[in-house]
Amino acid sequence: MECTSNEIIAQYLPHRIREPLINLGIRENISELRINSGRAAALIYPDKVKYLTYSGTTASANNTAVIIVTPAEISQIVDALSHYSIHSCTRQMTDGCFVLRGGVRVGMSGIYNSDGVLTDITGLNFRISRNVEGCASHLYELVSAENCGLLICGGVNSGKTTVLRDLCRLIGNRRKTVLVDERNEIAYTSDGVIENDVGTLTNVLTGNTRAKSIVSAVRTLSPDFIFCDELSTAEDVKAITDSVGCGVNFCATIHGKNFDEIIRRKIASELVKFGIFRYAAVMAGSEYPGKIAEIRRLAE
């Protein structure tokens, strides 16, 4: 049976946090669970913040029934995340992030040592991952009809990765597709199995940088479309622009609250100038996750 994100997260939590979260269940549209040492366990919603109580309900921060997380519980969660082998998780402790089943991402805060590795963990942020089939149907009709690239623009928790995943599924069921999943949070590959549906014709590359994976995909996997999340570096731009003459269309996300903010960034302006993306879809924001506010035509 497929587990919900809440159930996946609960497996790593101490009993007095786990049971209330399970009791809360999936009735709530939670975006994040934030756990900080000495503070109340916080539930982040698209439009509000609430705090978890012992009875599996939500309350305000000053309610005496809310769960205050202890340093020992933070350590217990980190041990569970590392499968009780923290020394084998140098990459995660350097990146400050674990990725769980289904693409649930766990960000960590604390103290970095001189080697750039997190040691004393003080906070954990579980970001809920959702598969919403059909949320990219309109974009699929546009992209497939014109055989073109698309840039998905949005801020934190706007749902741009959810939309990208569904668009990859739709395109990948019909065209040769490569998903560059650098942090393994879109498809989530474990023991050679791709857990999230990203399309029957989709090859997934994970664990390498976006730029290197893009170059590898173009050279070896003959894709019609390449999907990737969070374009952010000059290396990303070079890898994509070098692929322009290879007949590959790119669908990607980029971080920013609105299109005008994004286009002022050198990375986005260069990609638009090169005509990589014919359209840009702008997300409505964190209060309306998964909703597209605007579609702009960028190139002929």
C-alpha positions as CSV (number, residue, x, y, z in Angstrom):
1,M,0.0,0.0,0.0
2,E,1.3,3.5,-0.9
3,C,2.2,5.6,2.1
4,T,1.2,9.2,2.5
5,S,3.8,11.8,3.2
6,N,2.6,12.0,6.8
7,E,3.0,8.3,7.3
8,I,6.5,8.3,5.8
9,I,7.5,11.2,8.1
10,A,6.0,9.6,11.1
11,Q,8.3,6.6,10.8
12,Y,11.3,8.8,11.8
13,L,9.6,10.6,14.7
14,P,9.7,9.9,18.5
15,H,6.5,8.4,19.8
16,R,5.1,11.5,21.4
17,I,5.3,13.4,18.1
18,R,4.6,10.4,15.8
19,E,1.2,9.4,17.3
20,P,-0.3,12.9,17.3
21,L,0.8,13.4,13.7
22,I,-0.8,10.1,12.6
23,N,-3.9,11.1,14.5
24,L,-4.0,14.3,12.6
25,G,-3.8,12.2,9.4
26,I,-4.2,13.6,5.9
27,R,-7.2,15.8,6.8
28,E,-5.0,18.8,6.8
29,N,-3.3,20.4,3.9
30,I,0.1,20.6,5.5
31,S,3.1,22.0,3.6
32,E,5.8,21.5,6.2
33,L,6.5,20.1,9.6
34,R,9.2,22.2,11.4
35,I,10.8,20.8,14.5
36,N,13.3,22.9,16.4
37,S,14.9,22.1,19.7
38,G,13.2,23.8,22.7
39,R,10.3,25.0,20.5
40,A,6.8,23.8,19.6
41,A,6.4,21.4,16.7
42,A,5.1,23.6,13.9
43,L,2.7,22.8,11.1
44,I,3.0,25.1,8.1
45,Y,-0.1,25.5,5.9
46,P,-0.4,27.5,2.7
47,D,-2.1,30.3,4.6
48,K,-1.3,29.9,8.3
49,V,1.0,28.3,11.0
50,K,-0.3,26.0,13.7
51,Y,1.3,23.9,16.3
52,L,0.9,20.1,17.0
53,T,-0.8,19.1,20.3
54,Y,-0.5,15.8,22.2
55,S,-4.1,14.9,21.2
56,G,-3.4,15.1,17.4
57,T,-5.0,18.5,16.9
58,T,-3.6,22.0,16.2
59,A,-3.4,25.0,18.5
60,S,-1.7,28.4,18.8
61,A,1.9,28.5,20.0
62,N,1.0,29.6,23.6
63,N,-1.4,26.7,24.2
64,T,-0.2,24.5,27.0
65,A,-1.1,21.3,25.0
66,V,1.4,21.9,22.2
67,I,4.4,19.6,22.0
68,I,7.8,21.2,22.9
69,V,10.6,19.3,21.1
70,T,13.7,18.3,23.2
71,P,17.3,18.2,22.0
72,A,17.2,14.4,22.7
73,E,14.3,14.0,20.3
74,I,16.2,15.9,17.6
75,S,19.1,13.5,18.0
76,Q,16.7,10.6,17.9
77,I,15.2,11.7,14.6
78,V,18.7,12.3,13.1
79,D,19.7,8.8,14.1
80,A,16.6,7.4,12.5
81,L,17.2,9.4,9.3
82,S,20.7,8.1,9.0
83,H,19.6,4.5,9.9
84,Y,21.8,4.8,13.0
85,S,25.0,5.2,10.9
86,I,25.6,9.0,10.9
87,H,29.2,8.5,9.8
88,S,28.0,6.9,6.5
89,C,25.9,10.0,5.7
90,T,28.7,12.6,5.1
91,R,27.0,13.9,1.9
92,Q,23.7,14.4,3.6
93,M,25.3,16.1,6.6
94,T,27.3,18.4,4.2
95,D,24.3,19.2,2.1
96,G,22.1,19.7,5.2
97,C,19.4,17.5,3.7
98,F,18.0,13.9,3.7
99,V,15.5,12.7,1.1
100,L,12.9,10.1,2.1
101,R,10.5,7.9,0.2
102,G,8.3,9.7,-2.2
103,G,10.6,12.7,-2.4
104,V,9.9,14.0,1.1
105,R,12.8,16.4,1.9
106,V,14.3,16.9,5.3
107,G,16.3,20.1,5.7
108,M,18.6,20.4,8.8
109,S,19.9,23.4,10.7
110,G,22.7,23.5,13.3
111,I,26.4,24.0,13.5
112,Y,28.9,23.3,10.7
113,N,32.3,22.2,11.7
114,S,35.6,23.3,10.0
115,D,35.1,20.6,7.3
116,G,31.7,22.0,6.3
117,V,29.8,19.1,7.9
118,L,26.8,19.6,10.2
119,T,27.4,18.2,13.6
120,D,25.1,19.7,16.3
121,I,21.6,19.5,14.8
122,T,19.1,22.0,16.3
123,G,16.3,21.9,13.8
124,L,14.6,19.8,11.1
125,N,12.2,20.8,8.4
126,F,10.1,18.0,6.8
127,R,8.7,19.3,3.4
128,I,5.6,17.4,2.3
129,S,5.9,15.9,-1.2
130,R,2.7,15.5,-3.3
131,N,1.9,13.8,-6.6
132,V,-1.1,15.6,-8.1
133,E,-2.0,13.9,-11.3
134,G,-3.6,16.2,-13.8
135,C,-2.3,19.5,-12.4
136,A,-0.1,20.1,-15.5
137,S,-2.7,19.0,-18.1
138,H,-3.1,22.5,-19.5
139,L,0.6,22.9,-19.8
140,Y,1.0,19.5,-21.4
141,E,-1.5,20.4,-24.1
142,L,0.5,23.6,-24.8
143,V,4.0,22.0,-24.8
144,S,3.1,18.9,-26.7
145,A,1.1,20.8,-29.4
146,E,4.0,23.2,-30.1
147,N,6.8,20.8,-29.2
148,C,8.6,23.5,-27.2
149,G,10.3,24.3,-23.9
150,L,8.7,25.6,-20.8
151,L,10.0,27.5,-17.8
152,I,8.0,27.1,-14.6
153,C,8.6,30.1,-12.2
154,G,7.6,30.3,-8.6
155,G,8.6,30.9,-5.0
156,V,9.0,28.5,-2.1
157,N,6.0,26.2,-1.6
158,S,4.3,27.4,-4.7
159,G,4.0,23.9,-6.1
160,K,6.3,24.3,-9.1
161,T,8.1,21.0,-8.5
162,T,4.7,19.2,-8.2
163,V,3.7,20.7,-11.6
164,L,7.0,19.8,-13.1
165,R,6.6,16.2,-11.9
166,D,3.2,15.9,-13.4
167,L,4.2,17.4,-16.7
168,C,7.1,15.0,-16.9
169,R,4.7,12.1,-16.3
170,L,2.4,13.3,-19.1
171,I,5.2,14.0,-21.6
172,G,7.2,10.9,-20.5
173,N,4.2,8.7,-21.4
174,R,4.5,9.7,-25.0
175,R,7.9,11.1,-25.8
176,K,11.5,10.1,-25.0
177,T,12.2,12.0,-21.8
178,V,15.0,12.4,-19.3
179,L,14.4,13.7,-15.8
180,V,17.5,15.3,-14.1
181,D,16.7,14.7,-10.5
182,E,19.8,16.0,-8.8
183,R,18.5,15.5,-5.2
184,N,16.3,12.5,-5.9
185,E,13.2,14.3,-4.7
186,I,11.1,14.3,-7.9
187,A,11.1,10.7,-9.0
188,Y,12.7,9.2,-5.8
189,T,14.8,6.2,-6.9
190,S,15.6,3.6,-4.3
191,D,17.2,0.2,-4.9
192,G,16.9,0.6,-8.6
193,V,13.1,1.3,-8.5
194,I,11.5,4.7,-9.4
195,E,8.8,5.2,-6.9
196,N,7.0,8.2,-8.3
197,D,5.3,8.0,-11.7
198,V,7.3,10.3,-14.0
199,G,6.3,8.6,-17.3
200,T,6.9,5.2,-18.9
201,L,9.5,6.5,-21.4
202,T,11.3,8.6,-18.8
203,N,14.9,7.9,-17.9
204,V,16.0,9.4,-14.5
205,L,19.4,10.7,-13.6
206,T,20.1,11.4,-10.0
207,G,23.1,12.0,-7.7
208,N,25.1,14.2,-10.1
209,T,25.0,17.9,-10.8
210,R,22.3,19.2,-13.2
211,A,24.9,20.4,-15.7
212,K,26.8,17.1,-15.9
213,S,23.5,15.1,-16.1
214,I,22.2,17.3,-18.9
215,V,25.4,16.7,-20.9
216,S,25.3,13.0,-20.2
217,A,21.6,12.8,-21.2
218,V,22.1,14.5,-24.5
219,R,25.1,12.3,-25.4
220,T,23.7,8.9,-24.4
221,L,19.9,8.9,-24.0
222,S,18.6,10.7,-27.2
223,P,15.9,12.6,-25.4
224,D,13.2,14.7,-27.0
225,F,12.6,16.4,-23.6
226,I,14.8,17.0,-20.6
227,F,13.2,18.0,-17.3
228,C,15.1,19.6,-14.4
229,D,14.4,21.4,-11.2
230,E,15.8,24.7,-9.8
231,L,18.1,26.1,-12.5
232,S,20.6,28.3,-10.6
233,T,24.1,28.2,-11.9
234,A,26.1,29.4,-14.9
235,E,27.0,25.7,-15.5
236,D,23.3,24.9,-15.9
237,V,23.0,27.6,-18.5
238,K,26.0,26.4,-20.5
239,A,24.9,22.8,-20.4
240,I,21.5,23.8,-21.7
241,T,22.6,26.3,-24.4
242,D,25.2,23.8,-25.6
243,S,22.3,21.4,-26.3
244,V,20.3,23.8,-28.4
245,G,21.3,22.4,-31.7
246,C,20.6,18.8,-30.6
247,G,16.8,19.0,-31.0
248,V,16.1,18.8,-27.2
249,N,13.3,20.7,-25.5
250,F,13.8,21.7,-21.9
251,C,11.2,22.0,-19.2
252,A,12.6,23.4,-15.9
253,T,11.8,25.3,-12.8
254,I,13.4,28.5,-11.5
255,H,13.0,30.2,-8.2
256,G,11.4,33.6,-8.0
257,K,8.2,35.3,-6.8
258,N,7.2,36.7,-10.2
259,F,8.4,36.8,-13.7
260,D,9.8,40.3,-13.6
261,E,12.0,39.4,-10.7
262,I,13.2,36.2,-12.4
263,I,14.0,37.8,-15.8
264,R,16.3,40.3,-14.1
265,R,18.6,37.4,-13.1
266,K,21.4,36.7,-15.5
267,I,20.6,33.0,-15.6
268,A,17.0,33.4,-16.7
269,S,17.7,36.3,-19.1
270,E,20.4,34.3,-21.0
271,L,18.1,31.3,-21.4
272,V,15.3,33.4,-22.7
273,K,17.7,35.2,-25.0
274,F,18.8,31.9,-26.5
275,G,15.1,31.0,-27.1
276,I,15.4,27.8,-24.9
277,F,11.9,28.3,-23.5
278,R,8.9,29.4,-25.6
279,Y,6.7,29.8,-22.6
280,A,6.9,30.7,-19.0
281,A,4.3,29.5,-16.5
282,V,4.2,31.7,-13.3
283,M,2.9,30.1,-10.1
284,A,0.3,31.9,-8.0
285,G,2.3,31.6,-4.8
286,S,2.5,29.6,-1.5
287,E,-1.1,30.5,-0.6
288,Y,-2.3,28.7,-3.8
289,P,0.1,25.8,-4.2
290,G,0.0,24.2,-7.6
291,K,-2.1,27.0,-9.2
292,I,-0.7,28.8,-12.3
293,A,-1.4,32.5,-12.3
294,E,0.0,33.4,-15.7
295,I,1.4,31.9,-18.9
296,R,3.7,34.1,-20.9
297,R,4.9,33.6,-24.5
298,L,8.7,34.3,-24.6
299,A,9.8,33.3,-28.1
300,E,8.4,32.6,-31.5
